[in-house]
Amino acid sequence: MHLNYKPARWVAIIICLLFIYDLNGQTRAIRKAERKHELIKKLEKKYYEKSRKKAIKHRREIQTEATKKRMEEIDRKARLNNRQSRDIWLLRWMKRKKAKK
């Protein structure tokens, strides 16, 4: 007697596809949870930065005029010092080293 195995193959393929689809659904839920977690982190960081800027602004507002002027001058000097450019990293790297004595 000859048995036909074609339906058994199709059933096995369908079961495998359902199993793969189920695994994909789990990973989709995990990705969705991770995305939600990242969004919450991003919003917390944004809120923190906003409150920090507000606090700094308030600290400046409560100062006297002379102190505000002094603070602005210090900030200006700091910006100028921070902007001083160094050589390009490649040039610094390729500079001739001084001979050791």
QUIFENJO-V410096 format. One record per run of one state. SS is the DSSP state (A for helix, B for strand, O for the rest). FROM is the first residue (numbers start at 1). LEN is the number of residues. If there is no record, write none. Layout:
# QUIFENJO-V410096
ss: [SS/SS]
from: [FROM/FROM]
len: [LEN/LEN]
This chain:
# QUIFENJO-V410096
ss: [O/A/O/A/O/A/O]
from: [1/6/62/65/84/89/95]
len: [5/56/3/19/5/6/7]
